[in-house]
Amino acid sequence: MRRLVLLLSLVVGCATPQPTPVVAMTPISALPPAGPPVATTPDAPFRAEKPAPLEHEPPFTPPVPRELKLKNGAKLLLVENHAVPMVAVEVVVLAGIDAEPLDRPGLSGFVSAMMLEGTRGRSAIDLAIARERLGAQLSVSSAFETTTLHLNALKETLPEALGLLADVLLNPAWRPEDLARVRGLALTAVEQKKGNPGALARDELNRLVWGAHNPWGQPSGGTPKSLKAISRDDLRRFHQRWFLPNNAIVSVSGDVTPDEIQKLLDRSLSGWKAKPLAKRKAVPFPAAIPRAIAVADVPHASQSQVWVGWRGIKATDPDALPLLVANNVLGGLFTSRLNLNLREQKAFSYGVRSRVSFYRDTGTIVAAGGIVAPHTAEAVGEFEKELVRLREGIAADELPRAKEALIRGLPSLLETNDAVAAAMASLEVLGLPLDYYATYAARVAVIDEPRVMQAVTRLIRPEEWPVIVVGPKSLSEEALRKLGLGTVSLVPVD
């Protein structure tokens, strides 16, 4: 008790306020003038110098992959890069969301998630430990037209890492306990999407662009109903039907020779056998409908998502590159028209961009961004103005900037082994020539204004494109009707 009293007295004593000392402050006007910074480190003078300009611009030669074939019939693309002892491997299966049954949206993503939950010989924990021990990265992901297994490994551990990749590719276990866990995570993600205006806007645009009877027009990630209905048999059937070497591309970039990688892959994937491919019934895309504005109400959102767009063209279309140039003028760059208008001039947004995407037989053109909610209707009007203005022509200084951005962006697009392996696989998926990137700069350089405007006139048709608004309808609904851009309809958030 005496110790407790003593301790309390010490604490109380420490808490007693003390008088604040008075400090004499020197007026700013009386301070000596600021001089040059004092060198505090030996290299400070060097750091203060402006770097001298390069004598010449370093050359960049985009890679052209070597085309090979594995014993099981899978096509192999290889880009050798012996600068560092690393290797990236992509196994791209030509089936993704497009192969999902209409009543099973989310199935391809479910399959991708389950493949890393364990194989017949390894649990999910065993897979994680093996990746750590090998210093390897291994992922599985699904997209509109593909499902991709990606491996990044050290050259010295590549044989064992490829064995791990093959195990995940060929022997997924689909264990009931893993299925229940992944289902729970997927259902949570779908529920969380209700609070993500960008995801909701994307889903609504996909529904309008691709149609409700097309797998691409279904909600991304699936619905609660479909996710609850997906069974082990659904997973197994999807995997057995589409994960075949005669329906896949293997793309490799890194420190290996053709002979090395062929032998390693033939050995690792010896159990992967070709089978007859299932046939898919093509689903026609919906025709353009009378223009309308679809509004999904998120009452307490501080921003509205505004999306405008429609179907575009495939990657092999002659207008593909001119369209990319036009997109850089419209919204592909930070300094493009949409962003300068809505961010820099109007202060309606932190950033608005446009994007062109290419698929095997079609594509999309979309302009989108987050808008300060009270200015939603005004922003929609500015989207319309910029889309219409693009059809009227481009300024003399815009064309060279737009082309230069495409050309100078090429090195960063192909900067790593991972990026190169993915890019080379995409060429094969999209039906582009394997020297696409090697000739890219020369082909962009000769694009002139008439070619750009030909693509714009053909493809940029805002009067036909739906507008999607996800945000508080009370701040914009009436003003949107006054814009005269079509009927304003309300769509459910879920």
GUVO-323709 format. One line per 5 residues: their letters; for each residue x, z, y of C-alpha. Coordinates in pm, 1 decimal, always signed. Layout:
% residues N
A = X,Z,Y; ...;
//
This chain:
% residues 494
MRRLV = +0.0,+0.0,+0.0; +284.5,+79.6,+243.9; +437.1,-264.4,+167.5; +100.7,-430.4,+238.0; +64.9,-249.7,+571.9;
LLLSL = +419.6,-346.9,+667.5; +354.7,-711.5,+575.9; +34.9,-720.2,+779.1; +208.8,-573.9,+1079.5; +480.0,-840.9,+1056.6;
VVGCA = +218.8,-1119.1,+1039.1; +25.9,-977.6,+1334.5; +348.3,-938.7,+1528.1; +438.5,-1305.8,+1462.2; +96.5,-1414.0,+1582.2;
TPQPT = +122.9,-1234.7,+1918.1; +116.9,-1493.3,+2201.0; +442.3,-1521.9,+2390.2; +475.8,-1618.6,+2755.6; +538.1,-1993.2,+2803.6;
PVVAM = +877.6,-2056.1,+2963.8; +879.5,-2253.2,+3288.4; +1085.6,-2572.8,+3264.1; +1203.2,-2748.2,+3578.1; +1105.7,-3121.1,+3561.9;
TPISA = +1317.2,-3384.2,+3734.1; +1110.2,-3640.6,+3927.9; +1133.6,-3994.0,+3784.8; +1247.8,-4125.3,+4120.0; +1548.8,-3895.4,+4104.8;
LPPAG = +1665.7,-4017.3,+3761.0; +1970.0,-4246.9,+3750.8; +1894.1,-4615.7,+3691.6; +1881.2,-4723.7,+3327.9; +2195.3,-4900.4,+3211.0;
PPVAT = +2269.8,-5110.6,+2904.3; +2215.0,-4938.1,+2569.5; +2507.6,-4733.3,+2451.1; +2673.7,-4866.0,+2134.1; +2611.2,-4597.1,+1876.3;
TPDAP = +2735.5,-4782.8,+1566.1; +3037.3,-5005.9,+1505.8; +2815.1,-5313.4,+1453.2; +2594.1,-5258.7,+1761.7; +2758.9,-5540.4,+1966.7;
FRAEK = +2703.2,-5782.2,+1677.8; +2339.1,-5678.3,+1646.4; +2289.3,-5735.7,+2020.1; +2403.4,-6097.8,+1991.9; +2158.4,-6382.5,+1953.4;
PAPLE = +2227.1,-6576.1,+1631.7; +2380.2,-6917.6,+1683.9; +2159.2,-7211.5,+1589.9; +2222.1,-7374.7,+1253.7; +2434.4,-7688.6,+1261.5;
HEPPF = +2170.7,-7866.7,+1053.8; +1845.0,-7777.5,+881.3; +1904.4,-7666.6,+519.4; +1763.4,-7923.9,+277.7; +1481.4,-7833.5,+43.8;
TPPVP = +1419.7,-8037.9,-267.3; +1087.3,-7956.8,-434.7; +1111.2,-7940.1,-812.3; +976.0,-8197.9,-1055.2; +904.9,-8037.1,-1391.9;
RELKL = +1030.7,-8176.0,-1717.8; +745.3,-8254.4,-1955.3; +784.6,-8142.2,-2317.5; +558.3,-8057.3,-2608.6; +541.9,-7765.9,-2850.2;
KNGAK = +498.1,-7807.6,-3223.1; +138.8,-7686.0,-3200.5; +54.9,-7964.8,-2953.4; +52.0,-7758.4,-2633.2; +197.8,-7935.3,-2330.4;
LLLVE = +509.3,-7764.9,-2189.3; +630.2,-7804.7,-1830.7; +976.9,-7672.8,-1740.4; +1161.3,-7624.2,-1411.8; +1514.3,-7497.0,-1467.5;
NHAVP = +1641.4,-7240.4,-1216.1; +1969.8,-7076.7,-1308.5; +2018.9,-6889.9,-979.3; +1904.2,-6557.7,-1127.3; +1855.7,-6448.1,-1491.4;
MVAVE = +1474.6,-6439.3,-1468.8; +1201.5,-6648.7,-1630.5; +833.3,-6692.0,-1546.3; +591.9,-6823.6,-1809.8; +228.7,-6924.4,-1756.7;
VVVLA = -9.9,-7007.5,-2038.7; -307.9,-7174.9,-1872.1; -620.9,-7216.8,-2083.2; -857.1,-7486.5,-1951.3; -1165.1,-7267.6,-1955.5;
GIDAE = -1276.0,-6998.4,-1715.7; -1599.5,-6922.4,-1534.8; -1707.9,-7281.6,-1602.6; -1724.2,-7204.1,-1977.1; -1948.3,-6898.6,-1945.1;
PLDRP = -2300.4,-6918.7,-2091.4; -2555.6,-6906.6,-1811.6; -2691.2,-6571.1,-1934.0; -2341.1,-6417.9,-1952.6; -2190.3,-6435.1,-1601.5;
GLSGF = -1872.7,-6229.0,-1590.2; -1777.8,-6308.6,-1950.7; -1446.0,-6484.1,-1877.6; -1330.5,-6197.1,-1656.1; -1439.7,-5950.1,-1924.9;
VSAMM = -1230.7,-6137.8,-2181.5; -927.1,-6135.3,-1949.2; -955.1,-5761.3,-1890.8; -998.8,-5684.5,-2260.2; -693.9,-5885.2,-2368.7;
LEGTR = -463.3,-5629.7,-2204.2; -654.3,-5337.5,-2355.3; -479.8,-5377.2,-2686.2; -400.9,-5604.9,-2977.7; -453.6,-5556.4,-3348.3;
GRSAI = -109.8,-5395.1,-3370.8; -79.2,-5229.1,-3028.8; -299.7,-5007.8,-2814.9; -321.3,-5047.5,-2437.4; -68.4,-4763.3,-2403.1;
DLAIA = +165.1,-4934.0,-2650.7; +144.7,-5256.1,-2446.4; +223.1,-5068.3,-2124.7; +521.7,-4892.0,-2282.6; +654.1,-5222.8,-2420.4;
RERLG = +627.3,-5389.3,-2078.2; +811.7,-5098.8,-1916.2; +1085.9,-5102.6,-2176.3; +1139.1,-5476.9,-2136.9; +1114.5,-5472.1,-1757.9;
AQLSV = +845.7,-5739.3,-1788.6; +524.3,-5810.7,-1603.6; +225.9,-5940.0,-1799.4; -119.4,-6019.8,-1662.7; -435.1,-6207.6,-1760.4;
SSAFE = -680.8,-6350.4,-1505.9; -971.9,-6592.0,-1497.3; -1072.2,-6845.8,-1231.9; -1331.3,-7121.0,-1189.3; -1170.4,-7359.8,-1438.8;
TTTLH = -891.7,-7165.4,-1608.1; -780.9,-6843.1,-1769.4; -411.9,-6764.3,-1717.7; -167.1,-6540.1,-1900.0; +136.7,-6480.8,-1679.8;
LNALK = +471.3,-6334.7,-1789.7; +774.9,-6252.8,-1578.0; +1078.5,-6130.9,-1772.6; +1454.9,-6093.3,-1767.8; +1635.8,-6362.5,-1962.0;
ETLPE = +1802.9,-6105.9,-2187.8; +1463.6,-5966.8,-2296.9; +1278.7,-6301.2,-2297.8; +1253.4,-6341.9,-2678.1; +1088.2,-6002.3,-2719.2;
ALGLL = +875.5,-6050.0,-2405.5; +746.2,-6381.2,-2541.4; +653.9,-6199.3,-2860.3; +450.4,-5957.8,-2648.3; +282.4,-6246.5,-2468.4;
ADVLL = +199.0,-6413.0,-2800.0; +51.4,-6090.4,-2935.8; -180.3,-6056.6,-2634.5; -274.8,-6425.6,-2651.7; -342.8,-6445.0,-3025.6;
NPAWR = -443.7,-6097.9,-3141.2; -680.8,-5920.2,-2899.7; -845.3,-5626.9,-3077.3; -1176.7,-5591.2,-2885.8; -1193.0,-5221.7,-2980.4;
PEDLA = -1533.7,-5059.6,-2910.4; -1383.1,-4774.0,-2706.8; -1190.1,-5021.8,-2490.5; -1501.1,-5234.0,-2453.0; -1697.8,-4936.3,-2324.6;
RVRGL = -1428.4,-4846.3,-2071.8; -1390.0,-5202.3,-1938.9; -1767.6,-5239.8,-1918.4; -1786.2,-4923.2,-1709.5; -1518.4,-5049.0,-1471.7;
ALTAV = -1691.3,-5386.6,-1439.9; -2027.6,-5225.6,-1365.1; -1864.0,-5007.0,-1100.8; -1702.3,-5311.0,-940.0; -2039.3,-5487.8,-924.0;
EQKKG = -2195.8,-5182.3,-760.7; -1910.8,-5157.8,-510.3; -1960.1,-5523.0,-418.8; -2285.4,-5428.5,-245.9; -2069.0,-5267.1,+23.2;
NPGAL = -1840.5,-5571.3,+57.8; -2001.2,-5824.4,+297.4; -1732.5,-6085.5,+227.5; -1799.2,-6079.3,-147.9; -2173.9,-6097.3,-89.1;
ARDEL = -2133.2,-6395.8,+143.5; -1914.5,-6574.1,-110.8; -2172.4,-6518.9,-385.5; -2456.8,-6654.0,-172.8; -2258.2,-6961.2,-67.2;
NRLVW = -2164.4,-7027.9,-432.2; -2530.6,-7005.6,-530.7; -2627.0,-7265.6,-270.4; -2327.5,-7495.7,-325.1; -2317.3,-7499.5,-706.9;
GAHNP = -2675.1,-7408.9,-792.9; -2831.4,-7114.7,-971.3; -2817.1,-7304.4,-1304.8; -2439.2,-7350.6,-1291.5; -2190.0,-7080.7,-1402.2;
WGQPS = -2009.6,-7121.8,-1067.1; -2333.0,-7035.6,-887.0; -2368.9,-6699.3,-1062.0; -2252.6,-6373.2,-895.9; -1875.9,-6328.7,-931.0;
GGTPK = -1786.0,-6063.3,-1185.6; -2132.1,-6081.4,-1343.9; -2449.6,-5880.6,-1298.1; -2543.2,-5536.9,-1433.8; -2775.1,-5708.3,-1682.3;
SLKAI = -2514.0,-5954.4,-1810.1; -2232.3,-5698.6,-1825.5; -2447.1,-5460.0,-2028.1; -2539.0,-5742.8,-2266.6; -2183.4,-5869.7,-2335.5;
SRDDL = -2086.8,-5780.6,-2692.7; -1770.7,-5790.1,-2903.7; -1903.6,-6107.3,-3063.1; -1937.0,-6270.3,-2718.2; -1576.6,-6184.8,-2638.7;
RRFHQ = -1446.1,-6300.0,-2975.3; -1648.9,-6622.3,-2965.6; -1526.3,-6716.3,-2615.8; -1165.9,-6650.9,-2717.5; -1185.4,-6843.2,-3045.4;
RWFLP = -1362.6,-7139.2,-2884.4; -1137.4,-7197.5,-2584.3; -797.8,-7029.3,-2638.1; -644.2,-7318.9,-2829.7; -307.6,-7496.8,-2783.9;
NNAIV = -485.6,-7832.0,-2748.0; -676.8,-7679.1,-2455.0; -377.7,-7522.0,-2279.8; -71.6,-7585.1,-2066.6; +247.7,-7378.5,-2086.0;
SVSGD = +447.3,-7380.5,-1761.9; +794.5,-7223.4,-1736.8; +1032.2,-7174.8,-1445.5; +1364.2,-6993.3,-1465.7; +1697.5,-6947.4,-1632.6;
VTPDE = +1641.5,-7141.7,-1954.9; +1726.6,-7485.9,-2089.1; +1472.2,-7719.5,-2252.0; +1614.9,-7658.9,-2598.1; +1615.5,-7279.8,-2551.0;
IQKLL = +1258.5,-7247.0,-2430.4; +1115.7,-7491.1,-2684.0; +1269.5,-7298.7,-2973.5; +1161.2,-6961.4,-2833.6; +802.5,-7073.6,-2770.8;
DRSLS = +771.3,-7256.6,-3103.1; +881.0,-6940.3,-3280.1; +664.4,-6701.7,-3074.7; +352.4,-6921.3,-3086.1; +389.3,-7043.8,-3444.0;
GWKAK = +57.5,-6879.7,-3534.6; -131.0,-7060.4,-3256.9; -301.9,-7356.3,-3424.3; -498.8,-7645.8,-3278.0; -869.4,-7683.9,-3365.5;
PLAKR = -1147.5,-7919.3,-3257.9; -1264.5,-7834.1,-2906.6; -1622.4,-7735.0,-2836.1; -1811.4,-7971.9,-2608.5; -1948.1,-7852.9,-2278.8;
KAVPF = -2261.3,-7991.3,-2122.5; -2202.0,-8088.2,-1760.1; -2439.9,-7920.3,-1516.6; -2524.9,-8140.2,-1216.6; -2469.6,-7987.8,-875.3;
PAAIP = -2773.5,-7946.8,-650.8; -2845.8,-8202.5,-381.9; -2810.4,-8100.4,-19.2; -3116.5,-7911.6,+102.7; -3256.5,-7885.5,+457.5;
RAIAV = -3017.4,-7677.7,+660.7; -3093.3,-7306.5,+677.7; -2936.1,-6973.2,+767.7; -2939.1,-6716.6,+486.4; -2918.7,-6354.8,+605.6;
ADVPH = -2836.6,-6058.2,+381.7; -2903.8,-5728.0,+554.8; -2628.9,-5464.3,+551.3; -2775.7,-5231.4,+816.4; -2479.3,-5008.2,+901.1;
ASQSQ = -2197.9,-5266.3,+889.3; -1986.7,-5283.5,+1204.6; -1909.5,-5650.8,+1135.7; -2104.7,-5945.3,+1000.5; -1950.4,-6196.6,+764.7;
VWVGW = -2027.4,-6555.1,+869.4; -1961.9,-6832.0,+615.5; -2031.5,-7201.7,+663.1; -1942.0,-7468.0,+407.2; -2025.4,-7712.3,+130.4;
RGIKA = -1877.3,-7914.3,-151.0; -1569.6,-8123.7,-83.6; -1351.4,-8353.9,-292.9; -1116.4,-8332.9,-590.7; -739.7,-8309.2,-552.7;
TDPDA = -676.5,-8670.9,-654.4; -909.8,-8813.7,-389.2; -727.9,-9035.4,-133.9; -871.7,-8822.5,+147.3; -731.3,-8495.0,+6.0;
LPLLV = -413.2,-8478.1,+218.2; -581.1,-8602.5,+540.0; -844.7,-8334.1,+484.4; -573.0,-8066.6,+460.8; -433.3,-8189.1,+793.7;
ANNVL = -779.8,-8175.8,+950.9; -829.8,-7824.9,+811.6; -513.4,-7706.8,+987.2; -658.9,-7831.1,+1315.0; -991.0,-7659.4,+1246.7;
GGLFT = -896.5,-7322.1,+1100.0; -611.1,-7336.4,+850.2; -360.4,-7174.1,+1087.7; -359.9,-6869.1,+1313.9; -331.9,-7108.7,+1609.7;
SRLNL = -618.0,-7332.2,+1492.1; -932.6,-7396.8,+1692.3; -1164.3,-7150.0,+1520.8; -928.7,-6855.5,+1555.2; -827.5,-6934.4,+1912.8;
NLREQ = -1193.4,-6956.5,+2008.7; -1348.1,-6661.9,+1825.0; -1050.9,-6423.6,+1832.0; -836.0,-6505.1,+2133.6; -1096.9,-6631.8,+2380.9;
KAFSY = -1421.6,-6459.3,+2280.6; -1279.8,-6146.5,+2110.5; -1558.8,-6168.6,+1853.2; -1329.8,-6132.4,+1552.3; -995.1,-6014.6,+1418.1;
GVRSR = -956.6,-6353.0,+1251.3; -1154.9,-6661.3,+1151.0; -1015.8,-6926.7,+919.2; -1120.9,-7236.1,+726.8; -1007.6,-7329.0,+378.8;
VSFYR = -1007.9,-7637.8,+157.6; -1007.8,-7584.8,-219.9; -962.2,-7848.6,-487.8; -1085.2,-7848.8,-847.8; -1066.3,-8107.3,-1127.2;
DTGTI = -1378.3,-8299.1,-1023.2; -1484.8,-8149.7,-690.7; -1383.3,-7903.3,-419.4; -1505.5,-7695.9,-126.5; -1465.7,-7677.0,+251.2;
VAAGG = -1546.2,-7334.4,+396.4; -1509.4,-7173.8,+739.7; -1549.5,-6795.4,+739.0; -1463.9,-6470.2,+911.0; -1571.9,-6120.0,+1008.1;
IVAPH = -1758.1,-6099.0,+1340.2; -1831.0,-5795.8,+1560.0; -2194.1,-5737.9,+1462.8; -2362.4,-5758.7,+1809.3; -2202.6,-6103.5,+1863.0;
TAEAV = -2304.7,-6252.6,+1526.9; -2545.8,-6517.1,+1658.3; -2310.7,-6619.8,+1938.3; -2031.3,-6659.2,+1681.7; -2248.7,-6878.6,+1458.2;
GEFEK = -2302.1,-7101.4,+1761.1; -1925.1,-7122.7,+1812.7; -1869.0,-7212.2,+1445.4; -2113.9,-7497.3,+1493.3; -1948.3,-7607.7,+1816.0;
ELVRL = -1601.6,-7626.3,+1659.2; -1723.3,-7813.4,+1351.7; -1901.1,-8069.2,+1569.4; -1602.6,-8094.8,+1806.0; -1371.1,-8176.0,+1513.5;
REGIA = -1581.1,-8485.6,+1443.5; -1522.7,-8597.0,+1802.3; -1145.6,-8624.9,+1759.5; -820.3,-8429.6,+1773.1; -577.9,-8381.9,+2060.5;
ADELP = -241.1,-8558.1,+2072.0; -46.3,-8233.9,+2017.5; -266.7,-8106.6,+1731.0; -179.9,-8370.6,+1472.5; +199.2,-8312.7,+1462.8;
RAKEA = +151.7,-7933.5,+1452.8; -96.1,-7957.8,+1166.6; +131.0,-8187.9,+965.0; +444.5,-7984.2,+1035.1; +275.0,-7666.7,+911.0;
LIRGL = +199.2,-7833.6,+577.2; +552.1,-7967.2,+537.4; +732.9,-7651.0,+649.6; +509.1,-7435.4,+432.2; +628.6,-7608.9,+116.7;
PSLLE = +945.3,-7396.2,+61.2; +749.0,-7070.2,+77.5; +485.3,-7216.4,-156.4; +758.0,-7276.7,-416.5; +979.6,-6978.7,-336.2;
TNDAV = +980.9,-6786.9,-665.8; +978.0,-6864.2,-1035.5; +626.0,-6722.2,-1055.1; +506.8,-6953.5,-776.8; +677.4,-7258.5,-926.4;
AAAMA = +536.1,-7199.6,-1274.8; +186.3,-7160.1,-1129.5; +219.3,-7465.5,-903.1; +343.2,-7691.7,-1181.2; +59.0,-7582.6,-1408.3;
SLEVL = -189.1,-7656.0,-1128.0; -61.9,-8013.3,-1105.3; -150.6,-8067.7,-1469.2; -486.4,-7890.1,-1436.5; -587.4,-8099.5,-1134.2;
GLPLD = -460.8,-8429.3,-1270.5; -191.5,-8473.4,-1005.4; +142.5,-8647.9,-1073.6; +432.7,-8422.1,-1163.6; +633.8,-8547.1,-863.3;
YYATY = +350.4,-8443.4,-628.8; +557.0,-8187.0,-439.1; +870.8,-8404.4,-436.4; +681.0,-8676.1,-244.6; +454.1,-8439.4,-51.3;
AARVA = +647.1,-8426.5,+278.8; +682.7,-8805.4,+299.5; +313.6,-8860.1,+229.6; +204.2,-8603.5,+488.8; +445.1,-8742.8,+748.9;
VIDEP = +278.7,-9086.7,+755.2; -77.5,-8957.3,+797.6; -206.7,-9076.0,+1134.7; -513.4,-8988.2,+1340.3; -734.5,-9267.2,+1200.4;
RVMQA = -673.6,-9140.2,+844.4; -757.7,-8785.3,+947.4; -1073.1,-8891.6,+1130.0; -1179.4,-9104.4,+834.1; -1170.5,-8791.1,+615.5;
VTRLI = -1342.6,-8581.6,+883.6; -1623.1,-8833.9,+933.8; -1679.9,-8854.2,+559.9; -1660.5,-8485.2,+474.3; -1724.6,-8258.9,+775.4;
RPEEW = -2103.1,-8261.2,+810.8; -2208.8,-7930.9,+968.6; -2564.3,-8052.7,+1019.6; -2603.6,-8040.1,+639.1; -2411.3,-7720.2,+563.8;
PVIVV = -2583.0,-7387.0,+500.6; -2485.4,-7082.5,+707.6; -2448.7,-6743.2,+539.5; -2466.1,-6421.5,+745.1; -2411.7,-6081.0,+583.3;
GPKSL = -2449.7,-5789.3,+824.4; -2708.1,-5588.4,+1019.3; -3002.2,-5828.0,+1062.9; -3154.5,-5618.4,+1341.2; -2868.5,-5725.1,+1571.6;
SEEAL = -2884.2,-6098.1,+1497.2; -3202.0,-6219.8,+1324.2; -3400.7,-6319.8,+1631.5; -3098.4,-6468.4,+1810.0; -3013.3,-6673.0,+1500.0;
RKLGL = -3360.5,-6826.8,+1503.2; -3310.6,-6935.1,+1864.7; -2997.7,-7133.1,+1773.1; -3212.9,-7402.5,+1614.1; -2981.9,-7451.5,+1315.3;
GTVSL = -3260.3,-7431.9,+1057.6; -3491.2,-7180.1,+899.8; -3364.6,-6822.6,+891.7; -3437.3,-6664.3,+553.9; -3361.7,-6319.8,+418.6;
VPVD = -3183.6,-6288.0,+83.3; -3141.8,-5966.0,-117.7; -2805.7,-5793.1,-115.5; -2806.6,-5759.0,-496.3;
//
